[in-house]
Amino acid sequence: MTKELVFGHKNPDTDAIVAAKAYSYLQNQLGKETEAVALGEPNEETKFVLAYFDEPAPRVVDNARPEVEAVMLVDHNEEQQSIADIKEVTVTNVVDHHRIANFATAAPLYYHAEPVGCTSTIIYGEFLAHGIEIPAKLAGLMLSAIISDTLLFKSPTTTAKDEVAAQALAKLAGVDLESYGLEMLKAGTNLASKTEEELITADAKSFDMGGKTVRVDQVNTVDLAEVFAREEALRQAITAQSKAEGYDLFLLMVTNILDSNTRLLVIGEPQEMVEKAFDKKLVDGKMDLPGVVSRKKQIVPQLEAAFNA
């Protein structure tokens, strides 16, 4: 039997790390030999989750070869968000809840995508379909991923499937969903110890739009003013990183998880596409977006529509 690695996207969030662990466990129960790894260190929220359920962080890898010849992807499919040598390995499985873009394989594969709020919700359904019991610790981890991706069901990406899965997983894990969820989300907003470079990298994804490389990073907080007190340093860090990595347009989403509002900080060009996408004017490179909390549903599709119009 040939071992396969299972991993989520670069700059992993809680779902990317948990989905890899959950899907690897499921595949091993079904007779495969897999290992859950990560394409980056866990963020503060994920560290809280792992510590809460006494679960070790996954091994961080940069490349898959020559260690393995095949891999399984969770919580992503786009090449630029995946492992550096993705073109040199065979992708056998994908479980994801995002758009499909910049993705192709030479061989048939298992691909399970659903428009739900969290990849771990899809994997929960696969556990049920296969009749595999979810251990209490793993249930707690999967619950945490759903809470994270749906912002405790406040995100417009939330579906009834996410809520049903979360309720069941909370029961298996033996935790109170609401109180644990708030504690977990607040743990991820401790930003004072983070450098500007860490803030603009921790939850960032790149997208190809109209021949431009668009970078979108999201920072969750309970105080917008605290983050924007560091605005000049954030601008400098974004400008330097964009120059080094070749990003044309960089959007920093600063999201207040308490009132579900986002303020954008936009660096690069073409900034008019951001104004077109949201039908609002940028003021000194900033824009307030009330009710916006989801990059996947409320930022990226609107930008793509503007670029493609």
Stockholm file with secondary structure:
# STOCKHOLM 1.0

chainA/1-309         MTKELVFGHKNPDTDAIVAAKAYSYLQNQLGKETEAVALGEPNEETKFVLAYFDEPAPRVVDNARPEVEAVMLVDHNEEQQSIADIKEVTVTNVVDHHRIANFATAAPLYYHAEPVGCTSTIIYGEFLAHGIEIPAKLAGLMLSAIISDTLLFKSPTTTAKDEVAAQALAKLAGVDLESYGLEMLKAGTNLASKTEEELITADAKSFDMGGKTVRVDQVNTVDLAEVFAREEALRQAITAQSKAEGYDLFLLMVTNILDSNTRLLVIGEPQEMVEKAFDKKLVDGKMDLPGVVSRKKQIVPQLEAAFNA
#=GR chainA/1-309 SS CCCEEEECCSSCCHHHHHHHHHHHHHHHHTTCCEEEEESSCCCHHHHHHHHHTTCCCCEECSCCTTTCSEEEEESCCCGGGSCTTGGGSEEEEEEESSCCCSCCCSSCCEEEECSSSCHHHHHHHHHHHHTCCCCHHHHHHHHHHHHHHHTTTTSTTCCHHHHHHHHHHHHHHTCCHHHHHHHHHHHTTCCTTCCHHHHTTTTEEEEEETTEEEEEEEEEESCHHHHHTTHHHHHHHHHHHHHHHTCSEEEEEEEETTTTEEEEEEEESCTHHHHHHHTCCCBTTEEEEETCCCHHHHTHHHHHHHHHC
#=GC SS_cons         CCCEEEECCSSCCHHHHHHHHHHHHHHHHTTCCEEEEESSCCCHHHHHHHHHTTCCCCEECSCCTTTCSEEEEESCCCGGGSCTTGGGSEEEEEEESSCCCSCCCSSCCEEEECSSSCHHHHHHHHHHHHTCCCCHHHHHHHHHHHHHHHTTTTSTTCCHHHHHHHHHHHHHHTCCHHHHHHHHHHHTTCCTTCCHHHHTTTTEEEEEETTEEEEEEEEEESCHHHHHTTHHHHHHHHHHHHHHHTCSEEEEEEEETTTTEEEEEEEESCTHHHHHHHTCCCBTTEEEEETCCCHHHHTHHHHHHHHHC
//
